[in-house]
Amino acid sequence: METALAAYLNEDGGYGHALEPDLRGPVSQPLHTAHALSVLDSIGRCDGLRVERICRFLTEVSTKEGALPALLPTQRGYPAAPFIPIVDDPPAELLTTGPVVGLLHRNAVWHAWLFRATDFCWAAVDALDRSHPYEIEAAIAFLDGAPDRARAEAAADRLGRLVRDQQLAVLDPERRAEYPVAAGYAPGEQHFPYDYARTPESLARHWFTDEELSRSLDHLAAEQQADGGWPVNWRQWAPGTALEGRPIVTLKALLTLRAHGRGLG
């Protein structure tokens, strides 16, 4: 898998070449590089010179806050999803930075880039009062790896109340139509307890009762299609991106079900 991933690596230490399906073209982008890190994490290779090189890239593309934008302006001239705007001076985003910082901390990576990026994530999480599901996913990915566990637990408790108060998780799949879809999301692009609590060890696990989580896992298992894969529910702007996205969604579903002790017959 690491050999296959190397095909997407650029000389600047970042990753490109549509590793994240919604961004086309060869240029390195934070979202591609974050996906590469998640692959390295899944195979136990999130260490050594390979991660040192990635952290140098992250340092070079960070904003003045020391954190990552969603999309660098180098994407201009290449196709990209219309819901990811290309701007000249993109702001730092928790959506991009949180999962990367949490993953690096979880793997006990030390790099100077992490100091300011971690501070940015704490400030962004503490400031959340209105949010949307993908931002909450990014926040919990950060909190699950943050070294200050007491602070992470307190922050997660607050976010759990926010998720329930703002109906950011479908707690009963049979009443799915009663739950709102976030602004800008595709019809039916809703989140369920398992989207936040991907493993039983996640701090988000405490946001949901055993019954709520079990119902959501039943729903996830039932979503498997006849060909063995899971559907893409986000906004599809080109046929190829949906085709490339399905393996990612399928692997994530299988790993989530396995983590929660759900086997597939």
N, C-alpha and C positions, 0 to 999 in steps of 0.2 A: 504493500500500500504506500509506503514511503517513497518507493521508486516512482510509482504512478503520480504521486503528489509533486515530485520534483519537476515534472513536465510543465507545471504552472508557475514555477519559481522564476523571478526576474533577477537581473544583475544587481538591482538596488536592494535586494533582500526581501522585497514584498512579493505578493502573488497576484496574478492577473489571469487573462485568457478565459474569462467566463467561469471561473471556479464557483463564484456566486452567480447563478443563472440569470438574475435580473440585470447584470452588468456585462456587456459584451466588450470585446477588444482586448489588446495585449497588456494595457497599462496596469501597474500595480495599484490596488485600492485597499483601504482598511477593511472593507467587508470581505474581500477575497482572502486577505491575510488572516482575518479572524476565523474564517472557515478552515483555512489550512491549520491553524493552531488547534482547532477542535478535532481535526483528523489526527494530528500528532498526539494529542491528549488521549484519544481513544485507543491508540496502539502503544501507549507508554513511552513515547519518544519526545516528550515535551521537555527537553533538557539540552545541555551541551551547546556546541557551536551553532547548531541549526536555530536554536531559540535566541541565542545572542545576536545572530544576524537579523532575525525578525525584530528584536527589540531595537536595534539600530535603525531599522526602517521606520518603526513606530515613532521613535524620537524625531526623525527627520520630517515626518508628515504631520506631527501634532500641532495643534493651535497654540496660541500664546498661553492658554491655561494648562498646557501640557497634556491635553487629552485629544481624542480622535474625532475628526469629522466623519460624517456618513459617507461623503463622496468628495474626492478631490477634483478640481477643475480640469485636470488632465483627461478626464473622461469625455470632454467635448470632442466631437468628431466620431465617436463610437456610439452604437445603440445602447440605450439604457431605459429602464422602466420609467414611464412618465411620472410616477409617484415618488421618484427620488430626484429632487431638483438639483441641477448643476449651477453653482454660484461661484463667483470669483473668490470670495473670502468665507468659506463655509464655517459655521460655528461648531464647537465641540458638542458631541452628543453622548448622553448616557447610553443610548441605544447601541452605539458602536463600542464605546469604551468599557462599559460595565462587564460584559461577558469576557473580554480579553483580560482585564485586570483580575477578575475573579479566578479565571482559569490559571493565570500565571502564579497567583498566590497559592492556589490549591496544589500546584506542582512544585512549590517551594523554590520558585525562580527568584533570583536576586538580580535586579538591574536598576540603574538610576532612574530610568523612565518611570518606574512604578511609583516613585514617591509623589510626584505631582499628579499623576493620573489617579492614584488612590484618593488623594485629597479632593480632586474634582468629583469623583464618584460619590464620596461621602456628602459633599455639598449638594450634589444633584439629587441624591436619595432623600436627604433631609428636607429639601425644598418641595418635594412632590406633594401636591394636594389634590390636583386633578390629573388624571393620567389615562393611558390606554394600554391594552393588553401587552403589546410588544415591549413597551417601555417598562412595564412591571416585570416581564420576563428578564429583561436586561438588568434590572435592579436586583432581582433575587439571584441571578447568576453572579453578580458582584458580591452580594451578602453571603452567599454560600461559601465563597472563598476568602472573604476578608479576614485578616489576622485577628482583629479585635472582635472576639466572639461575643462578648457581652453587649457591645454596641450593635453588632450585627443582629443579635436576637431581638433587641429592643426595636430596632428599625424595622425588622421583619414583622414583628407584632403589629406595628402601626400600619404597614402596607397591607397586611392581611385584612385589617378592618376597612381600609380604603377599597380593597378589591370587592369586599362584600357590600359595602355601602353604595358603591358606584356600579354594581352588577357587572363586573368585569370577568366573571366566570359563570358559565352555565352550570348551575348546581343540580338541575334536574333535566336530563336530556329529553325526557318526554314532554317537557314544557318549554322547549328551546325557543319557540316563537315569542315567548313572553320576555326574553332577554334582549337588550338592545345590541345593535352592531355599532362599533365605534365609527366616528366620522372618518370618511376616507377609505374605510375597509370595504371589501367586496361583500355582496349579499351572502349571508351564511358564514362569514369569516369571524367566527366566534371562538372563544377560548374556554377550556374546561379545566377542572382541577389538575389533571395530569400535565397540562401545558406548563404549569408553574412548579408543581412537585414532581419532577421527572424521576426522582428517586425517593425512597422513604427517608433518606437522611437529609433531604432539603429542608431548609427552614420553612418553606411554604407548605410542607406537609401538615403543619399545625393549623393552617388556615381552614382546613376542611374536616368534617366528621368522617369517620370510617365509611358510613353509608354514602356520603357525597362522593368520596374518592372512588369507592367501589362502583357506583353507578357510572362514573365517568370512564373508568377502565373498561367496563362492559360495553359502553358506547364506542370506545376506541377499537376494541376487538371486533365489534360488529361492522366497523367502517372498512374492514379489509375487503377488497374487491375480488372478483372471480379469478383474475390473473395473479393473485397473491399480493398485490401492492395496495398502497393506500392513496387516496385522492389528494390533490392539491386544492386547498380551499382559499388561497389568497388570490388577489386580482391578477388575471392572466392577460398579459399584453402582447404575447406572441406565442404561437403554437410550440416552438422549440423550448421555451422556458418551462412550460408545463411538463414536457417530456423529460427534461433534465431535472426538474424539481421532484418528480415522483420518487426516484430512488432515495433522495435525501429524506423525504417525509416518511418513506417506508422504513428505512433504517432507524429513524428516530422513534417511530411507533413500536418497532420490535424491541428496541433497547428499553423503552419505557415499560412495556408490558413485562419484560424479563426482570427488570429491576424491582417491580412490585410483585414478583412471584406468579405472574400470569403466563402460563404456557399456551402455545397454540397447537391444536390437534392436527 
